[in-house]
Amino acid sequence: MRSLDNQILRLLSNNDVTFFIPPYQRNYEWGEEMCEILFKDIEKVANNRNTQHFFGTVIYYAESTILGQPDKYILVDGQQRLTTTMLFLIAARDCITDESLRNTIDSKYLKNNNVSGDVEYKIKLKQVESDWKAYKNIILGEHLDNSDKKSIVFKNYKFFKSKLEKLEQDKVRDLIEKGLVNFNIVTIQLEPERNHWEKPQEIFESMNSLGKPLSLADLVRNYLLLGKSSAQQNNLYHNFWLKIEQNLTGDNNTFSVSAFIRDYMQLVDIASYKKATDTNHKELYRDFKDLFGDDNHEQLIKKLAEYSNEYAILAGYKSSGNIKIDQKITDLRTLKVSAFHSFILGILHLRTEQKITDDDCLAILDAIFVYVARKSILGIRKSENKDGALFAKYFDELVLATNKREAMLEICANQTFSMRLPNDNEIQDFLLSEKSNFYNFESGRFLFSLIEESLTKNRPALTDKILQVEHIMPQTLNETWKNELGQNYKAIHDNYLNNIGNLTLIRHNQELSNHSFKGKKEIYENNAGMQIAKNKITDQQNWGVEQINTRAEYLVAILIDKILPISAELKTSNNYSSEKKSIGNRLSFESLDLIGKTIVYFDDATIVAEVIGNKEVKFEDKVWRLSPLTREIETRKNRRNRSGAYWGVNMWKYEGRTLEEWMNEIKNYEVEVEENEID
């Protein structure tokens, strides 16, 4: 390792060097706020003589090149600062009218003019693939298409250019010759081939850029690509990782690359992990390495690229090729089923591998939709976050089932009370009760649109700006409405205002407010254009409790029989398991008091593992999580299942009982204690 005090412009002025941002680095991410800070810092230094500014650290290592090419320096840290500095210099070059100074900036800091041919070496800073095209076209002054103009590099170039264009030419010159020239850096050149402890991967992980912290996707990309040769990195990045990023590029953060990695972890481990956020990416990254630490990196990145296709379908970024499946997935996204994303991802992959048909896939997705929609109506979805991912344990059961929809509903009906499949009676009792509040139900407008589709075969678009949920009896009663409702108008209004029977979906560009019932009927009949706004409304002479209840029963019947139907056996039964256990009960060796103990494989007493931590065991001198180890053993025995996912706790034993049985015993004990305390 060689450390040197340096200046940013001196570093860039070396005509025998090209800096390469390797594929494992994040994309360029500095926003306008960071560019504004840099610009002000340059102004401050330029306006104050003898002022120096420390601009951070640039870490790199050299990689061999062919004769005649500049030295190739691979950046480990400093990407964001170098890129932004280059964008400032490009903008300055393009604003300056002095041809001599323009040429100096261009040839001294931006390009290696002694290089001919290969653009990658001619330009002094080679960007990651997603930023390279726009950056190259800006620096070479070539045509910029719409995709280039949407890039962050172009936006920041335009920011600097707009700032500099407002200044006099001498001032622009001063910003470079008196300002940026005094930006000091510390350059550190790693020598990993000479010193084995100088590992770029570990150093990269420990660095914190001035911008956003490294995301889970950044850390995993680094983990999978670093340690490879430049050629291997480029091959894996272009053929696989870039495909992941392209598949998951969209405007919905719910389906980011980091979210995908977390959901893939849940799918493989059949366990719940925290949602990927800026505050827990490092924790999830440690879990990722624990889970896949023994996997071949090349095979793992290929597998991630493969599954990213299905995740893109789940996100709505790609079509499945089946219109009905696409629509059902859209409906599931509308219900916000993020807790089941890993399970749905696995179902879509089973379809890709032709282990289930399109009809099978649609049947399972429809059952999940019915399940979640019914739970949504009752507002019982909190436990999904820890339990939803664990549905992956049922893949083999679903693959073998003859009737996939009924099998999926049966699985849902066998969960514990908080994860139950609500029966018809529960839905009816909830929606038909006094003071039931369907108006503030998040998915109310969506379910109304499905009722309309059931009536007319046409579904209203939820993006329609004039589509709204309307109170028939208005939120504010005028004298006309008070007279129509009679002496008990206040009680009726309090109890039935937000009842499903008093609500309708309409397409109208005016607020109907507290129009009389007669006036509303005319609008519903002639202008609203919705069958749901007519049935059981426009044939009524007046509007009150009887009419609201009648219409509520009518709408609820459509919901439970046409839109969210379940089998006759499930309609009135208690659709939950009476056992005092939860599939979401996470394995904890500490709570089982098994740390330091030995566990045995369920059907082979010669296979043993030592418990060494709360989640880890040691097997054949390697540290494993239980589910990956179970998958490894089943693979060795040539009986790996269809999904490749395993619920490890029911395949290992301690003192003759499975770990799941031990977990359930503790859970039952906790529940009994709670009940006794209540008594």
N, C-alpha and C positions, 0 to 999 in steps of 0.2 A: 504494500500500500504506500503510495506516494502522495503527500499532501503539499499544496502550494498556494500561497496567497496570489490572487490574480485579479484581473479586471475583466468584466464581461466583454468589452469590445476587443481587448487583447486576445481573449480566448477565441472570439469569432473571426479575428483577422488572420488566423493561420491558414494559409492557402493549401496546406497539405493535409487537412483534416475534414472529415465529414462525420457529423454526429447522427447516429441512427436511434430513433425511438423504437425499441423492440416491441413485438406484438403483444407481449404480456402487459405492457403499460396501458393505463387507462386512456381513453380518448381525451382530446383537449377540452377543458371544462371551465376555464376562467371566464367569468361573466363580466359585464360592463362595470360593475362595482369595483372589481379587482383592477381592471384596466384604468379606471379613474384614479385609484390610489397610486398606481405606478406612474401615471402621467403627472400627478401632483408632486410625487417624489422627485421626478426628473426636473420639473420646474424649480423646485425648492433648492436642489443642488446647483442648478445652473445659475440661480440668482444669488448664491452665496459663495464667495470665493473660499478656496481651501476647505470646502466641505466634502466629506466622503460619505458614501452610503453603502452599508453592508447589504448585499442582495442575496445572501444565503449560500447554499452549498450546491455544487454540481459534482455528482459522483458518476464515474464511468469506468469501463474497462475496454482495452484494445482487443480487436479481433483481426486476424491476419487478412491481408488483401493481396491481389495479384500485382505484379510489377507495373508501375505507371499509374496506379490508382492512389488517391489520398488515403491516409490512415483512417481506419474505420473505428470510431469510438461508440460503444454501446452505452446509452444513458441508463443509469440506474435511478438517479434522482436529479431533478432540475428541469424536467420536460416542460412543465407549465411556464416557468420563468423564461427559459430560452425561447420557447415558441412566442410568447407575448412580446419579448424584446425584438425578435425578428419581425413580427407584425408591425411594431412601432417603426422600425427601420425601413420596412417596405413602404409604409405610409409616408414617411419622411422623404424617401427617394422620389415618390410619385407626386409630392407637393413642391419640390424644389425645382426652380427654373435654371439654376446654375448647372450647366452640363457637366462641368468638371467634378462638382461635388456629388452629383447624381451618379456618375460613373464610379467615384470612389466608394460610395456606400454600396453600390451594386457589386463591384468586383472585390472589395475588401471584406465585407461582412456577410453578404448574402450568397455569393456564388464562388465556386472554385473555377476561375477562368482558364486555368491550365488543363482542365479536364474537357475532353471532347466526347461526345456520344452519350454515355450513360447519364441520364438526368439525375438518377439517385445520388451519384457522386458529384455532379456539377453543382447541385444545391447543397448548401452546407448543413442543413438540418432536414433529415428525412423523417416525415411524420408517420404515425400509424396509418393503416390502410384507410380507415373511415374519414380521416382528415386530409390525406395526401393529395387527392385530386384537386380540391379547392385551393389548398395551400400552394401546390405546384403552379396552378394557373394564375394565381395572384402574383407570385414571385416572378414568373416568366412573362407576365403581362398578356396572357392568352385569354381567349373567350371564356366567360363564366356563364354556365347554364343555371337554370333555376335551382337545381340541387346544390350547386356551389354556393349560391347566394343565401341558402338556408343554413349553411354551416356556421359554426361558432367562429371559425378562423376568419371567415369573410366579414361577419358582423363586427368583430373586434378590429379588423383592418379598417373598416368603414368608420368605426368610432374614432380611432386615432387620426384618420385622414380628415374627418370633419373638424377635429380639434386643431390640427396643424394648418388647415386651409385658412383659418381665421387669423393666423399670425403672420407677421412680416417675415420675409425670407431670412434676415439676420437672426431673428428670434428662433426660427427652426434650426438654423445652423448651431446656435448656442446650446439648444437642448441636447444636441449630440456632442459637440466639442467641449462644452463646459459642464453639461449635466450627466449624460449617460456614460461619458468617458470616466467619470469618478465613481461608478458603481462597482464596488469591490465584491468579489466572491472568493470562496475557498474551493479549489478543485481537488478532488481526491480520485486518484487513479488506482483502481483495484488491480491486483495481479493474481487472479484465482488459480491460474495454472502453476504459478510459482509458489503461492501460499494457499494451501488447501483450506485454511480457516476463513479466508476472505470470500465468503459465499454471497454472491449477488442477491440470491433469493432471500436470505435472512436479513441482509441489509435493506433491501427494498421493503420488506414487511415492517421493519422498524422505523422507516422514515415516514414523516407526516408532511404532506405538501401544504402550501399556503392556502389552497382551496379546500374543497370538501374532503372529509376523511375517506380513506379507501373503502369502497363498498365490498360486499361479499363477492360480487362478480369480479371486481378487480383482484381481490386476494386469491380467488380460485383460479382465475386465468394465469396469474403469476405462478401459482403453485404447480399448475399443470405444464407450463411452458418453460419456466426457468430451469436451468440445469441441463437443457438440451443445447445442441449446437445451433448456430444461427440458421442454418439450412433446415434443421428439424423444426425449429420454432416457426419459421415461415411456412413450412409445409402444414404443420398442425393448425396454425392460426388461419391460413387462407382456406384450407379444406374443411375445417371443422368449427373453430371458435368464431370465425367471421360469419359462418352460417347461423350460429346461435344468435349472434347480435342482429343479423339481418332478419331472422325469423321473429325476433321479439322487439323489433323497433316499432313503437306505436305511441299513442298519446295517453295510454292507461298505465299508470305506475303500478297498479295491482299486478300487472303481468310483465314486470321488469325481468332482466336476466337474474338479478339477485333473488327475486321472488320465485323464479323458476328453479333455481338451485335449491332453495329451501324446500320447495314442494317435492323436488326429486329426492331429496334426503328423506323426507317423510314417507314417500312411496317405498323406497328401498328398505328403510329401517322399520316400517310399520309403527311409527312413533310420531308424536307431535313435537314440533320445534317452534320456538318463538318466531313471530312474523319478522321478516328482515327489515330492520330500520337502521338509521345512522348510529344508533346507540348500542346495537348488539351485533354488528357485522363481525367483529373480532371473535365474539363468543361463538357465533354460528360457524365461523371459519375453523375454529378449533374442533367443533363437532364434526365438520366436514372431513378434516384430516383424520380424526378418530375413526370415522365411519369408512373412509376409503383409503386409509393410509397404506394398505397392502395391495391396493389395486394397481395394475399397470396404467400409467398415466395416458398413454396413447389410446388404449382401449376405453378408458373412462371418458376422455374427451370425445371420442367417437360415439359413445353411448349417449352422452349429454346432447350432442348434435342431433342424434336420432330422435330423442325424446322431445327436443325443442320443436320439431315439426308438429307433434300433437299439442304441445303447449300453445303454439301459435294458433291452432284451431280453437283451442279453449279460450284464447284471448280475443278471437274474432279477427285476427290479422290474416288468416288464411282460411280457405274453404276446405271442408272435409271431402268434397266431391259428392256429398249427399245433402240435398236441400233440407230434408226433414231433420237430419242430425244437426246441421248448422242452425236451424231455427230453434231446436230444443236447447242447444248450448247457449244461444242468445237469451232464451227464456231463463235459463239457469243463472246467467250473468246478471240478469235483471233482478233476480232474487238475492244477489250478492252471496254466492255460495263459496266464498274463499276457503272456508274450513274443509270443503270437499274437493278442492282443486287437485290435490295429489291423487285422490281416489279416481276422479274423472280422468286425469292424465293416464292412469293405469288402464282404465277401461278403453280409452282411445288407442292405447298401444296394443292391447289385446286384439283390437280390431285390425290394426296395421299388420300384426303378425298372423292374421286370419285365424285366430283362435276363437273368435266370435264373429258372426256376420254383421252386416249393417243393421238388419232388423233386430238382432240381439242387442247390439249397442244402443239402438234407439229405445228399445224396451227398458233397458237398465237405466238410461238417462231419464226416461219418463217417470220411472218409479222414484228416482231420487228427486225429481221435480215435485211430484205429488207429496212426497215425504216432507221436503223442506217447506213447501208452500203451506201445508197444513200446520207445521210447527210455527211458521211465521204468523199465521192468523192468531194463534194462541199466545204468541210472544214467548216461546220457550226455546230459545236458540243459544243461550249463553254457553252451554256445555259443549257445543259443537266444536269449538276451537281446540279442545284437547281430545275429543273423541272422533271427529270426522275423519282424520287421517288414518285411523286404525281400521277403517272399513276395508283396507287393502288385504286384511287377513282372509277375506271371503272370496278372493278372486277365483281360486280353484273350485269352490262350491258353485259359483255363478257359471263358470265355463261348463261344468258338468250338468247344470240344471236344464231341464227340458223347456220349462216356461220361465224365461229370464225375468220378466216383469214381476211375476208372482214370487219368484225366489228372492228378488231384491226387496220386495215389500215385506216378505217374511223375515228377512234379516233385520230390516228396520223395526219390525214389530217385536223382535227378540232382544232389543236393547233395554237398558234400565229406564226407570220412570222419566228422568229428565231428558232422555233421548228417545222418548216413545213416539210411535206413529199415532197421532190423534185419530180417534174413530169418528164416525158420523155424528154420534150423540154429542161429543165434545164440541165439534164445530158448530152444530145447531144451537146448543145451549149458549155458547159464547156469543154468536152473532145475533141471536134472537133475544138476548136478554136486554132489559131496560138499561139505558145509559151505555150500551156497547158503543165503542168509538171507532167506526170504520173510516171516518173521514180523515183521521190523523194516522191511519195505518199506512206505513211507507209504501207498501205494494198495492194499495187499494185501487189506484188508477189502472195499474197493470191488470189486476184481476177483473176489473170492470171491462177492460178491452178484450179479455178472453171470453167473458160472457157475451159480449157483442159478437165476437167471432163465432161463438157457438150458435147464436141466433141467425146470423146472416152469412156465415162463411167468409166474412171479410173482417180483418182485424184493423182497428184504427192505429195509426202510427203514433207512438208515444212522443215522438219528436214534433208532432203537429202543435204549433204554438197556440191554436185556439181550442185545443182539446182540454177540457177541464171537468173536474168533479163538481157537480152543482147540488146545493141543498134545495129540495123541493119546498119544504117548509123552511123559510129563510132564517138566517142567523140572527137577524134583527126583525122583530115583529112590529108591523104597523097596525093601525086600528082595523084595517080590513082583515088582516090575518087573525087578529085577536077575536074578531067577531066570528070568523069562519071556524076557529078552533073551539069556541064556546067558553063557558065559565072557567074551565080548568086549563086555560091556554098556557099558563106559566108552567104547571107540572108537566104537561104534554111536551112543551118546548124543552124543558130541562132534561126530560127522560129520553126523548126520541130524536133530538136534533141531529145527532151524528150516527144514528142507526142506519144500517145498510139499506133498509127499506125507504129511508127518506133521502137517499142519495142517488144520483144518476150521472152517467157520463154523457156529456154533450159536446158538440162542436159548434161553438158560437163565439163571435168576436166582440160581444158586448156583455157587460155584467148584468145579469138578470135581477140580482139583488132581491128586493122584497116585492116583486111583482105579485099580483094576486094569482091564486091557483088557476083561474080561468085564463089569465094572460100567459102564464107559463105553459099551459097546455097547448095554446095556439102556437107558441114558438117551438115546443117539442114536436108538434105534429107537422109543422110546415118548414121549419128552418134548421133544426138541430141535426137532421140527417142521421140519427142514430136510433136503431130499433129499441135499444135498452132504455131510451128516453120516452118510449111510447108504451111499451107493454106494462100493463097494470097501473098506468098513470092516466093516459089520455081517455080511457073509457070510464074514468071515475067522475062522479058529479061534485064531490068535495074531497077534502084531504084532512085526515086525522089519524087517530091511533089505529083504528081498524084497517084503514087502507095501508098504513105504513107496515103493520104486522103482516098483512096479506102479501104485500110486495116483497118483504124481507124473506118470508118463507119460500116464495117463488125464486128469488135470486139465490138463496142458499141451496135450494134443491138443484139448481143448475150447477153450482159450484161443486157440490159433493158427488153428483151423479154423472155429470158430463165432463167437467174440467179436472177434478181431482178424485177420480173414482178409485175405490179399492174393492177387493173381493168381498163377497157376501160374508165370509167367515171373519173378516176383519172389521166390518162395518160397525158392529156393536160390542165386540170383545175388547178386553183390556189389552191393548197392543204394546205390552212391555213385559220385560222379564221381572219376576218377583224375587229373583236371587239378589242378595245384598252385595252386588259387585258391580264394577264398571269397567267396560273395555278400555276406558281412558286412564285406568290406574297405572301410572308409569312405574317401570321397574326401578327399584332402589335397593341395591345390595346392603346399603347401610341400614335401612329400616327393617330388612329381613335378618340383620345381624349375621351376614354371610361373609363379610370381608375376612380374608385369611383362610376361608373354608374351600373345600373342593366340591365341584358339581359334576354330575355324570350325564352323558348323553342318554336320551330316553330309551334307545333300543340297542345300545352298544356300550357295555360297562368298561370297555378298554379305552374309550374316549373320555378323558377327564380334562377339566380346566380349573385353574386356581383363580378365585376371586381376589382381585388386587385393589379394587377401588369401588366407588359407588356405582359405576356403570361399566367398568372394565374387568376383563378376565385375561389370564395369561394361558396361551395354548401354544405348545411347541416353541417356547421362548419368544413368542410375539404377543403384543398386546392387542386385544380385539374388543369390539362391542359385540353383544350377544347375537343380534340378528345377522350381521355379516359373517360371523363365525359359523352360524347354523347354515347359511347359504353355502359356505365353503365346504362344509362337511357333506351336505347333501349332494353337492357337485361331485365330490370325490367318490361318493357312493353310486354315481351315475343314476340318480333318481331326482335330479333337480326338478322342481315343479314348473308349471306353465308360466307363472309370473316372475319367478326368481326372487320373490319377496317372502320372508318368513317371520312368523310371530315367535321369536326365540324362546319366550318364557314358558311355552307349553311343550318344548322339546328338550328341556334340561331338567334334571332332577337333583334333589338334595334329600337324603335319607328316605328314598323311595317315593317321594311326592314331587310333582312338577312345581316349578317356581310359580306358575300361575295359581296353583292350589295354595301355596304359602301366601301369596299376595292376597288372595280372596279371604283367607282366614284372618289376616290382619285387617282387611277392609270390613269384614263382618264384625270383628271385635270393636273397631272404631264406631261403627253404626250402633251397635248394642250399647256401648258406653254413652253415646249421645242420647239414645232413647231413654236410658235409665236416668240420665241427668235431667232430662225434660220431665220425666215422671216425678 
